[in-house]
Amino acid sequence: MGKVSVCLLLTSISVLLVFANVSHGLDNGVGLVPAMGWNSWNYFRCQINETLIREVADAMVSSGLRDAGYKYVNLDDCWMQKRDGDGRIVPFADKFPSGMK
């Protein structure tokens, strides 16, 4: 048996052993994939606004990322101006004219 054949055989055995040891959990859909999303800070830092974030979200959908499990758009920083008298966060009105949920 040649070196390539032995390598393929060992790889096949390794794959079988990995799949043979499948863990079992609750069948509730939790934890099937990690929380997957996109974060504004890594590329744009504070140069964000409503138009840019909507374009990114639309691109996640049109590129197939949403269907692959990416469902979060995280605005890390630079979107809030202050807190109001009741402690609620107030977004920058000029950056996000539609407001935030």
N, C-alpha and C positions, 0 to 999 in steps of 0.2 A: 504494500500500500504506500503510495507516494505521500510526500509532505502535504500537498494540497488536499488530498483525500482525507488525511487524518485531521487536518485543520477544519474542513467542512463537517466531518463527523463530530468533532468536539463542539463546534459551534451549534450544530443541530441538537446535540444532547443538552447543551447549556440552555438553549431556547426552550426545549421541552421541560426542563426542570423549572425554569422561571414560570412558565404557564401552568405547571402542575401545582405550584404552591400559590394558588389564588386565595387572597384573603376574602372573608365574608363580612358584610356589615349590614346595616339597616337598609331596606329597600325603599328609601324615601327621597332619593335623588340628591341628597346633600353630600358634597365633597366629591362628586364625580369628576369635576375639573377644578383647578384652583380658581379663585376670583380673578378673572381676566379683564383687563381694561387698558386704558391709555391715560397717561398723566401729562398734563400741560407743562409742568415745570422742567422736565428733562430737556426739552428743546427750546421752548419759547420764554422761559423764565417769567418776567412780568409783562411781556409784550403780547398780552391776550386781550380779546374782546369777543363780543357775542358772535360776530360774523365769522371770525376764525374758528371758534369752538364749534359752531354749527357746520362749517365746512369739514372739520375733522370728523365729526360724528357722521356726516353724510358719506365721507370717504370710507369710514369703517364699515358702513352698510354696503356701499357699492363694490368694495373690494372683497367682500365675503367674510370679513373678520367677525361681524355680528353672528353670522350663521355658524362660524367656527367656535363660538362661545364667548367672544369679547362683548361684554354688555355694559361696561362702565366707562364713563368719561369723567376723570377726576381733575377738578380745577384746584390745584395745590395751594396757590397763593395769588395775591395781587388782584383778587376779584372783589374783596370786601373793603368798604370804606370805613365803617364804624359799627357800633351797636346802638340801637335806638334806646329810648327810655325804659322799654320793657325787656331789654337784653337781647332782642332779636338782631341778627346780623343784617346790615344794610349793604347791598352791593353798590359798586360805582355805577351811577345812573348813566354816565357818558359812555362807559365800556359795555354795559349790559342794559340797554334801554327797555328790554322786555322783562327785566327783573330776574329773580331766581325763585325756584320752588323751595 
